[in-house]
């Protein structure tokens, strides 16, 4: 059976921490293809300064150039309303028959997945794969995996070298006029600059096109 990795998030913007986690999870589980899926409206968190979906998809496409296994996917952006993971998994099963789906997660998502919409169905449709986003989180992840397994989930916790970068940190640096070098791929940094994204509100971002 083929393997497919799925890594979703607001990706506002996608950054080197996301890419490092995705690379390490893919390597550990020998997954040949990973979809980077930006959410349309994230149901699990507030996102008042969320960049337009087309911008976030474009940045995912640029970031995906770093690894031939990665592919940006607009599946959730094409749906209206909240981006529920279970709906994405249903669509992916149709698009990729005879494929085992591995749902990549950082710590925050993994620790709350049992509360997501149709969580039990998510457990049936995908293997949950977690990697720490900050140092010292692995034991917490392993404890939570045991809890999820009792609820019927299949999962893996992968020991990862942590790259401590957050999208919030990047947006704050951008508003302060600080360089983003080392936090995002160069192509993403250039895109953010070109489109004037994440500037103070009095400076408007360009539209797509």
SETOR-869597 format. One record per residue: residue number from 0; x negated, z, y negated of N, C-alpha, C, O, CB in turn. Coordinates in steps of 0.1 Angstrom, whole numbers. Glycine has a CB too. Layout:
# SETOR-869597
R  nr  n_xx  n_zz  n_yy ca_xx ca_zz ca_yy  c_xx  c_zz  c_yy  o_xx  o_zz  o_yy cb_xx cb_zz cb_yy
R NUM     X     Z     Y     X     Z     Y     X     Z     Y     X     Z     Y     X     Z     Y
...
***
This chain:
# SETOR-869597
R  nr  n_xx  n_zz  n_yy ca_xx ca_zz ca_yy  c_xx  c_zz  c_yy  o_xx  o_zz  o_yy cb_xx cb_zz cb_yy
R   0    -8     0    12     0     0     0    -9     0   -12   -19     7   -13    10    12     0
R   1    -5    -8   -22   -13    -9   -35   -11     4   -43    -1    12   -41    -8   -21   -43
R   2   -21     7   -51   -20    19   -60   -19    14   -74   -26     4   -78   -33    28   -58
R   3   -11    21   -82    -9    18   -96    -9    31  -104    -2    40  -101     4    11   -99
R   4   -19    32  -114   -19    44  -123   -10    41  -135    -9    30  -140   -33    47  -127
R   5    -3    52  -139     5    51  -151     1    62  -160     2    74  -157    20    51  -147
R   6    -3    59  -172    -7    69  -182     2    66  -195    -1    57  -202   -22    68  -185
R   7    11    75  -197    20    74  -209    17    84  -219    11    95  -216    34    75  -204
R   8    21    81  -231    19    91  -242    23    85  -255    26    73  -256     5    96  -243
R   9    23    93  -266    26    87  -279    14    78  -283    16    68  -290    28    98  -289
R  10     2    82  -279   -10    74  -283   -10    71  -298    -9    59  -302   -11    61  -274
R  11   -10    82  -305    -8    81  -320   -20    86  -328   -18    96  -335     5    88  -324
R  12   -32    80  -326   -35    69  -319   -41    72  -305   -44    84  -302   -45    60  -326
R  13   -43    62  -297   -51    63  -284   -65    66  -288   -70    60  -298   -49    51  -275
R  14   -72    75  -280   -86    78  -284   -95    80  -272   -91    78  -261   -85    91  -292
R  15  -107    83  -275  -117    83  -264  -115    94  -254  -119    93  -243  -131    85  -270
R  16  -108   105  -258  -104   115  -248   -94   110  -238   -95   112  -226   -98   127  -256
R  17   -84   102  -243   -74    96  -234   -82    87  -224   -79    87  -212   -64    87  -242
R  18   -91    78  -230   -98    68  -221  -107    75  -211  -108    70  -200  -105    59  -230
R  19  -114    86  -215  -122    93  -206  -114    99  -194  -118    97  -183  -130   104  -213
R  20  -103   105  -198   -95   111  -187   -90   100  -178   -90   102  -166   -83   118  -194
R  21   -85    89  -184   -79    78  -176   -90    72  -166   -87    69  -155   -74    67  -185
R  22  -102    71  -172  -113    65  -164  -117    74  -152  -118    70  -141  -125    63  -173
R  23  -118    87  -155  -122    97  -144  -111    98  -134  -114    99  -122  -124   110  -151
R  24   -98    98  -138   -87    99  -128   -87    86  -119   -85    87  -107   -74   101  -134
R  25   -89    75  -125   -89    62  -118  -101    62  -108   -99    57   -97   -90    50  -128
R  26  -113    66  -112  -124    66  -104  -122    76   -92  -125    72   -80  -137    71  -111
R  27  -117    87   -94  -115    98   -84  -105    93   -73  -107    96   -61  -110   111   -90
R  28   -95    86   -77   -85    82   -68   -86    67   -64   -78    62   -56   -71    84   -73
R  29   -96    60   -69   -99    46   -66   -86    38   -68   -81    30   -60  -103    45   -51
R  30   -82    39   -81   -70    31   -85   -74    19   -93   -81    20  -103   -60    40   -94
R  31   -70     7   -88   -75    -6   -94   -68   -10  -106   -73   -19  -113   -74   -16   -84
R  32   -56    -5  -109   -49    -9  -121   -42     3  -128   -35    10  -121   -39   -21  -118
R  33   -43     4  -141   -37    15  -148   -30    10  -160   -36     2  -168   -47    26  -152
R  34   -17    13  -161    -9     9  -173   -10    20  -183    -7    31  -181     6     6  -168
R  35   -13    16  -196   -12    25  -207     1    22  -214     3    11  -220   -25    22  -217
R  36    10    32  -214    23    30  -219    27    39  -230    30    50  -229    33    32  -207
R  37    27    33  -243    31    41  -254    46    44  -254    53    35  -251    27    35  -267
R  38    49    56  -257    64    60  -257    70    54  -270    64    52  -280    65    75  -257
R  39    83    52  -269    91    48  -281    95    60  -289    90    62  -300   104    40  -276
R  40   103    69  -283   107    82  -290   103    93  -280   110    94  -270   122    82  -294
R  41    93   100  -282    89   110  -272    99   122  -271   102   128  -281    75   116  -275
R  42   105   124  -259   115   135  -258   109   149  -258   117   159  -259   123   132  -246
R  43    96   150  -256    91   164  -253    83   170  -265    79   181  -264    81   163  -242
R  44    82   162  -276    75   168  -287    79   161  -300    84   150  -300    60   167  -285
R  45    76   169  -311    79   163  -325    68   154  -329    56   156  -326    81   175  -335
R  46    72   143  -335    61   133  -340    65   128  -353    69   116  -354    60   122  -329
R  47    65   136  -364    69   132  -377    61   121  -383    66   113  -391    69   143  -386
R  48    48   120  -379    40   109  -385    36    99  -375    25    94  -374    27   115  -391
R  49    46    95  -366    44    86  -356    43    71  -361    52    67  -369    56    86  -346
R  50    32    65  -358    30    51  -362    40    42  -355    45    45  -344    15    46  -360
R  51    43    30  -361    52    21  -355    47    17  -341    35    17  -338    53     8  -364
R  52    57    15  -332    54    12  -318    45     0  -316    36     0  -308    66    11  -310
R  53    47   -10  -325    39   -22  -324    24   -19  -327    15   -25  -321    44   -33  -333
R  54    22   -10  -336     8    -6  -339     2     1  -328    -9    -1  -324     8     3  -352
R  55    10    11  -322     4    19  -311     2    10  -299    -8    13  -292    14    30  -308
R  56    10     0  -296     8    -9  -285    -5   -17  -288   -13   -19  -279    20   -18  -283
R  57    -6   -22  -300   -18   -30  -303   -31   -22  -302   -41   -27  -297   -17   -35  -318
R  58   -30    -9  -305   -42    -1  -304   -45     2  -289   -57     2  -285   -41    13  -311
R  59   -35     3  -281   -37     5  -266   -43    -8  -260   -51    -7  -252   -23     8  -259
R  60   -38   -20  -265   -44   -32  -260   -59   -33  -264   -67   -38  -255   -36   -44  -266
R  61   -62   -29  -276   -77   -29  -280   -85   -19  -271   -96   -22  -267   -78   -26  -295
R  62   -79    -8  -269   -86     3  -261   -88    -2  -247   -98     2  -240   -79    16  -262
R  63   -78    -9  -242   -78   -13  -228   -90   -23  -225   -94   -25  -213   -65   -20  -224
R  64   -95   -29  -235  -107   -38  -233  -119   -31  -228  -128   -38  -223  -110   -45  -247
R  65  -119   -18  -229  -131   -10  -224  -132   -10  -209  -143    -7  -204  -130     4  -229
R  66  -121   -13  -202  -121   -12  -187  -112   -23  -182  -100   -23  -185  -117     2  -182
R  67  -117   -32  -173  -108   -42  -167   -96   -37  -159   -87   -45  -156  -116   -52  -159
R  68   -96   -24  -156   -85   -19  -148   -73   -15  -157   -62   -14  -152   -90    -6  -141
R  69   -76   -14  -170   -65    -9  -179   -57   -21  -185   -62   -32  -188   -72    -1  -191
R  70   -44   -18  -187   -35   -28  -193   -25   -21  -201   -18   -12  -196   -29   -37  -182
R  71   -24   -25  -214   -13   -19  -222     0   -25  -218     1   -37  -214   -16   -23  -237
R  72    10   -17  -218    24   -21  -213    34   -16  -223    34    -5  -228    27   -15  -199
R  73    43   -25  -227    54   -22  -237    67   -19  -231    77   -19  -238    56   -34  -246
R  74    67   -15  -218    80   -12  -211    88    -2  -218   100    -4  -220    77    -7  -197
R  75    83     9  -223    91    19  -230    95    15  -244   105    19  -249    83    33  -230
R  76    86     8  -251    89     4  -264   101    -6  -264   108    -7  -274    77    -3  -271
R  77   103   -13  -253   114   -23  -252   127   -16  -250   138   -22  -252   111   -33  -242
R  78   127    -4  -245   139     4  -243   143    11  -256   135    15  -264   138    14  -231
R  79   156    12  -258   161    20  -270   162    35  -266   164    38  -254   174    15  -275
R  80   161    43  -276   163    58  -274   150    64  -268   139    59  -269   174    60  -264
R  81   152    76  -263   141    84  -258   134    78  -246   140    71  -238   145    98  -254
R  82   121    80  -245   113    74  -234   112    84  -223   103    92  -222    99    70  -239
R  83   122    83  -214   122    92  -202   114    86  -191   116    75  -187   137    94  -197
R  84   105    94  -186    95    90  -175   103    85  -163    98    75  -157    86   101  -172
R  85   113    91  -159   120    87  -147   126    73  -148   125    65  -138   132    97  -144
R  86   130    69  -160   135    55  -162   123    45  -161   125    34  -155   142    54  -176
R  87   112    49  -166   100    41  -165    96    39  -150    93    28  -146    88    47  -173
R  88    96    50  -143    93    49  -128   102    40  -121    98    32  -112    92    63  -122
R  89   115    41  -124   125    32  -117   122    17  -120   122     9  -111   139    35  -122
R  90   119    14  -133   116     0  -136   103    -4  -129   102   -16  -125   114    -1  -151
R  91    93     4  -129    80     0  -123    81    -2  -108    74   -10  -103    70    11  -126
R  92    90     5  -101    92     3   -87    98   -11   -85    95   -17   -74   101    14   -81
R  93   106   -16   -94   111   -29   -93   101   -40   -95   100   -50   -89   123   -31  -102
R  94    93   -37  -106    82   -46  -110    70   -47  -100    64   -57   -98    77   -43  -124
R  95    68   -35   -94    56   -34   -85    61   -29   -71    58   -17   -68    45   -25   -91
R  96    67   -37   -63    72   -33   -50    60   -30   -41    49   -35   -43    81   -43   -43
R  97    62   -21   -31    52   -18   -21    40   -12   -28    28   -15   -24    48   -30   -13
R  98    42    -4   -38    31     2   -46    33    17   -48    44    21   -50    30    -5   -60
R  99    23    24   -46    23    39   -48    19    42   -62     8    38   -67    14    46   -38
R 100    28    49   -69    25    51   -84    19    65   -86    24    75   -80    39    50   -92
R 101     8    65   -93     1    77   -97     3    80  -112    -1    72  -120   -14    77   -93
R 102    10    91  -115    14    94  -129     3   103  -134     2   115  -131    28   101  -129
R 103    -5    98  -144   -16   105  -150   -11   114  -161    -2   111  -168   -27    95  -155
R 104   -17   126  -161   -13   136  -171   -24   145  -175   -33   148  -168    -2   145  -165
R 105   -24   149  -188   -32   159  -193   -26   173  -191   -15   173  -185   -35   157  -208
R 106   -32   183  -195   -27   197  -192   -13   199  -197    -5   205  -190   -37   207  -197
R 107   -11   196  -210     2   200  -216    14   194  -208    24   200  -206     2   196  -231
R 108    12   181  -205    23   174  -197    25   180  -183    36   182  -179    20   159  -197
R 109    14   182  -176    14   187  -163    21   200  -162    29   203  -152     0   187  -157
R 110    18   209  -171    24   223  -171    39   223  -174    45   234  -172    16   232  -180
R 111    44   212  -179    59   212  -183    67   202  -175    79   201  -177    60   210  -197
R 112    61   195  -166    68   183  -159    80   188  -152    90   180  -150    58   176  -150
R 113    80   200  -147    92   205  -139   104   206  -148   115   207  -142    88   219  -133
R 114   102   206  -161   114   207  -170   118   194  -175   128   193  -183   110   216  -182
R 115   112   183  -171   116   170  -176   129   165  -170   134   170  -160   105   160  -173
R 116   135   156  -177   147   149  -172   145   143  -158   136   135  -156   152   138  -183
R 117   154   147  -149   154   143  -135   140   145  -129   134   136  -122   157   128  -135
R 118   135   157  -130   122   161  -125   121   158  -110   110   153  -106   119   175  -128
R 119   131   162  -103   130   160   -88   129   145   -84   122   142   -75   142   166   -82
R 120   135   137   -92   134   122   -89   120   118   -93   114   109   -86   144   115   -97
R 121   114   123  -103   100   120  -107    91   123   -95    82   116   -91    96   127  -120
R 122    93   135   -89    85   140   -78    86   130   -66    76   128   -59    89   154   -74
R 123    98   124   -64    99   115   -53    93   102   -56    88    95   -46   114   113   -50
R 124    92    98   -68    88    84   -71    73    83   -75    67    72   -75    96    79   -83
R 125    66    94   -77    52    93   -82    44   105   -77    49   116   -75    51    92   -97
R 126    31   102   -75    21   113   -73    17   118   -87    12   110   -95     9   108   -64
R 127    17   131   -89    13   136  -102    -2   139  -102    -7   146   -93    21   149  -105
R 128    -9   133  -111   -24   135  -112   -28   141  -125   -25   135  -136   -31   121  -110
R 129   -34   152  -124   -37   160  -137   -52   161  -138   -60   163  -129   -31   174  -136
R 130   -57   160  -151   -70   163  -155   -70   172  -167   -62   170  -176   -78   150  -157
R 131   -80   181  -168   -80   190  -180   -83   183  -193   -91   174  -193   -90   201  -177
R 132   -76   187  -203   -79   181  -217   -89   190  -224   -95   186  -234   -66   179  -224
R 133   -90   203  -220   -99   212  -226  -106   220  -215  -102   221  -204   -91   222  -236
R 134  -118   225  -219  -126   233  -209  -119   245  -205  -112   252  -213  -140   236  -215
R 135  -121   249  -192  -115   261  -187  -101   260  -182   -95   271  -179  -116   271  -197
R 136   -95   248  -181   -81   247  -178   -79   244  -163   -67   244  -158   -75   236  -186
R 137   -89   242  -155   -87   237  -142   -80   247  -133   -71   243  -125  -101   234  -136
R 138   -84   260  -133   -77   270  -125   -62   270  -128   -54   271  -119   -83   283  -127
R 139   -59   269  -141   -45   269  -145   -37   257  -139   -26   258  -134   -43   269  -160
R 140   -44   245  -139   -38   233  -133   -36   235  -118   -26   231  -113   -47   221  -136
R 141   -46   240  -111   -45   242   -97   -34   251   -93   -26   249   -83   -58   246   -91
R 142   -32   262  -100   -21   272   -98    -8   265  -100     1   267   -92   -23   284  -107
R 143    -7   256  -110     5   250  -113     8   239  -103    20   237   -99     5   244  -127
R 144    -2   233   -97     0   223   -87     7   230   -75    16   224   -69   -13   216   -83
R 145     2   242   -71     8   249   -60    23   251   -63    31   250   -53     1   262   -58
R 146    26   255   -75    40   257   -79    48   245   -77    59   245   -72    41   263   -93
R 147    43   233   -82    50   221   -81    52   216   -67    62   210   -63    43   210   -90
R 148    42   218   -59    43   214   -45    54   222   -37    60   216   -29    29   217   -37
R 149    56   234   -41    68   242   -35    81   236   -40    91   238   -33    67   256   -39
R 150    81   228   -51    93   222   -55    94   207   -50   104   200   -53    93   221   -71
R 151    85   203   -41    86   190   -35    77   180   -41    78   168   -37    99   186   -35
R 152    69   183   -51    60   173   -57    48   171   -49    43   180   -42    57   177   -71
R 153    42   159   -50    29   155   -45    20   154   -56    23   147   -66    30   142   -36
R 154     8   160   -56     0   159   -67   -15   161   -64   -19   165   -53     4   170   -77
R 155   -23   159   -74   -38   161   -74   -43   166   -87   -38   162   -97   -45   147   -70
R 156   -52   175   -86   -59   179   -98   -73   174   -97   -80   177   -87   -59   195  -100
R 157   -78   167  -106   -91   161  -106  -101   168  -116   -97   171  -127   -91   146  -110
R 158  -112   172  -110  -123   178  -119  -128   168  -128  -135   158  -124  -134   185  -110
R 159  -126   170  -141  -131   160  -151  -141   166  -161  -140   178  -164  -118   154  -159
R 160  -149   157  -166  -157   161  -178  -148   160  -190  -143   149  -192  -170   152  -179
R 161  -147   170  -197  -137   171  -208  -143   165  -221  -154   168  -225  -133   185  -210
R 162  -135   156  -227  -138   151  -240  -127   157  -250  -116   152  -250  -138   135  -241
R 163  -131   167  -258  -121   174  -266  -118   167  -279  -124   170  -289  -126   188  -268
R 164  -109   157  -278  -105   150  -290   -89   150  -290   -83   149  -279  -110   135  -290
R 165   -83   151  -301   -68   150  -302   -64   140  -312   -71   138  -322   -62   164  -305
R 166   -53   134  -310   -47   125  -320   -45   132  -333   -46   126  -344   -34   118  -315
R 167   -40   144  -333   -38   152  -345   -51   153  -353   -51   152  -365   -33   166  -341
R 168   -62   156  -346   -75   157  -353   -79   144  -359   -84   144  -370   -86   161  -342
R 169   -76   133  -352   -79   120  -358   -71   117  -370   -76   112  -380   -77   109  -347
R 170   -58   119  -370   -50   117  -381   -54   125  -393   -54   121  -405   -35   120  -378
R 171   -58   138  -391   -62   147  -401   -75   141  -408   -77   141  -420   -64   161  -396
R 172   -84   137  -399   -97   131  -404   -94   119  -413  -101   116  -423  -106   127  -393
R 173   -85   111  -408   -81    98  -416   -76   102  -430   -79    95  -439   -71    90  -408
R 174   -67   112  -430   -61   116  -443   -72   121  -453   -70   120  -465   -50   126  -441
R 175   -82   127  -447   -93   132  -455  -104   122  -458  -114   125  -465   -99   144  -448
R 176  -102   110  -453  -112    99  -456  -124   100  -448  -135    95  -452  -115    99  -470
R 177  -124   107  -437  -136   109  -428  -137    98  -418  -127    92  -414  -135   123  -421
R 178  -149    95  -413  -151    84  -403  -145    88  -390  -145   100  -387  -165    81  -402
R 179  -141    79  -382  -135    81  -369  -145    78  -358  -141    78  -346  -122    73  -367
R 180  -157    74  -361  -167    70  -351  -168    81  -341  -170    93  -344  -180    68  -358
R 181  -168    77  -328  -170    86  -317  -156    92  -312  -156    97  -301  -179    97  -321
R 182  -146    90  -320  -133    96  -316  -124    85  -310  -116    88  -301  -126   102  -328
R 183  -125    73  -315  -117    62  -310  -127    50  -308  -138    49  -314  -106    58  -320
R 184  -123    40  -299  -131    28  -298  -133    21  -311  -124    22  -320  -125    19  -287
R 185  -144    14  -313  -146     7  -326  -135    -2  -329  -131    -3  -341  -160     0  -325
R 186  -130   -10  -320  -119   -19  -322  -106   -12  -328   -99   -17  -336  -116   -27  -310
R 187  -104     0  -322   -92     8  -327   -95    13  -341   -86    13  -349   -89    20  -317
R 188  -107    18  -343  -111    23  -357  -109    11  -367  -103    14  -378  -125    28  -357
R 189  -113     0  -364  -112   -12  -373   -97   -15  -375   -93   -19  -386  -120   -24  -367
R 190   -89   -14  -365   -75   -17  -366   -68    -7  -375   -60   -11  -384   -68   -17  -352
R 191   -71     6  -373   -65    16  -382   -69    14  -396   -61    15  -405   -70    30  -377
R 192   -81    10  -399   -86     7  -412   -79    -5  -418   -74    -5  -429  -101     5  -413
R 193   -78   -16  -410   -72   -28  -415   -57   -27  -418   -52   -32  -428   -73   -39  -404
R 194   -50   -19  -410   -36   -17  -411   -32    -5  -420   -21    -2  -423   -29   -16  -398
R 195   -43     2  -425   -41    13  -434   -32    24  -427   -23    30  -434   -35     9  -447
R 196   -34    27  -415   -26    37  -408   -31    51  -410   -43    53  -413   -27    34  -392
R 197   -22    61  -410   -25    75  -411   -31    79  -424   -39    89  -424   -34    79  -399
R 198   -28    72  -434   -32    76  -448   -22    85  -454   -11    86  -449   -34    63  -457
R 199   -26    92  -464   -16   101  -471    -4    93  -475    -5    81  -477   -22   107  -484
R 200     8    99  -476    20    92  -477    22    83  -489    29    74  -489    31   102  -477
R 201    14    86  -499    15    78  -511     8    64  -509    11    55  -517     9    85  -523
R 202     0    63  -499    -6    50  -495     1    44  -483     0    50  -473   -22    52  -493
R 203     8    33  -485    16    28  -475     8    19  -465    -1    12  -469    27    20  -481
R 204    12    21  -452     6    12  -442    11    -2  -442    23    -4  -445     7    19  -428
R 205     3   -11  -438     7   -25  -437    17   -26  -425    16   -18  -416    -5   -35  -436
R 206    25   -36  -425    33   -39  -414    26   -48  -404    15   -52  -407    46   -46  -419
R 207    32   -50  -393    26   -59  -382    28   -73  -387    38   -76  -393    33   -56  -368
R 208    18   -81  -384    19   -96  -387    12  -100  -399    12  -111  -403    34   -99  -388
***
